[in-house]
Every structure is written in structure tokens, then in C-alpha cells.
């Protein structure tokens, strides 16, 4: 990748983070951002369940994987660090750190969803018995 392409991607990312940080100036907008992050987490976790187990896995609702953890994490970190009282550039930097922690929490929840399936693959004798739903990449062990 050239430096100009990398610089343009960094500019877009900075513009996106600045826009999001400008949207969380008041407590009400912070609650709105919390609900958006919570629903995005719920969508990602449901997509993971659907990919691994099909439609029936999405119907079996687990209280732990509803995206609430990500929203509450964002809200608590924003309130503890004083995100609402900062200037725009400081808020952008702090929000990037908070969103990094939220993404890490989402990935941990995705690992908790996939862990039983991965462990069951090692215990099964028939390697075709636990193929993922729409993808099917793990059925032969090759990509």
C-alpha cells in the first residue's frame, strides 16, 4: 500500500471518529450512542449465531449475548473518563480508545458463542457432522 492510500484511510477514520464524538456532547446523545452500539453488538452476535447454527440458533435467545454488555461498557467508560466535558479533539481520541475496548468486548462475546462449537469439532468422529450453516468452509478442513 502506498502512503497516500494509507493517509486517505486514516483521514476517513479520523473524520468518522470526529463525527461520532461531536454527536455525544450531551447526556442524551451519549445514551443514543449507547443504544446504537448495543444494537450493533446485538446484530454482530446474532450474525455469528446464524452463521454457526442457522436460523434455530438465533431463536434460542441467550441473555448474555444481547449486546447490552457493549452498550453498558461504552456508557460506563464515557461517564468515568468525563467524555462529555472534553474538547472535540480530546473527545475524539478518548472515544477511539473506548470504542477499541467495546470492539474487544464484542470479540470476546463472539468467542464465547463459538467456543462450544469448536470444542465439539475435536470430539466428533465424523468431521462432516458439525458444518457451519451458510458458509461451509470448515467441512473439509481446507479453505
Residue, then its C-alpha position, 0 to 999 in steps of 0.5 A: x500500500x502506498x502512503x497516500x492510500x494509507x493517509x486517505x484511510x486514516x483521514x476517513x477514520x479520523x473524520x468518522x471518529x470526529x463525527x461520532x464524538x461531536x454527536x455525544x456532547x450531551x447526556x442524551x446523545x451519549x445514551x443514543x450512542x449507547x443504544x446504537x452500539x448495543x444494537x450493533x453488538x446485538x446484530x454482530x452476535x446474532x450474525x455469528x449465531x446464524x452463521x454457526x447454527x442457522x436460523x434455530x440458533x438465533x431463536x434460542x435467545x441467550x441473555x448474555x449475548x444481547x449486546x447490552x454488555x457493549x452498550x453498558x461498557x461504552x456508557x460506563x467508560x464515557x461517564x468515568x473518563x468525563x467524555x462529555x466535558x472534553x474538547x472535540x479533539x480530546x473527545x475524539x481520541x478518548x472515544x477511539x480508545x473506548x470504542x477499541x475496548x467495546x470492539x474487544x468486548x464484542x470479540x470476546x462475546x463472539x468467542x464465547x458463542x463459538x467456543x462450544x462449537x469448536x470444542x465439539x469439532x475435536x470430539x466428533x468422529x465424523x468431521x462432516x457432522x458439525x458444518x457451519x450453516x451458510x458458509x461451509x468452509x470448515x467441512x473439509x478442513x481446507x479453505 
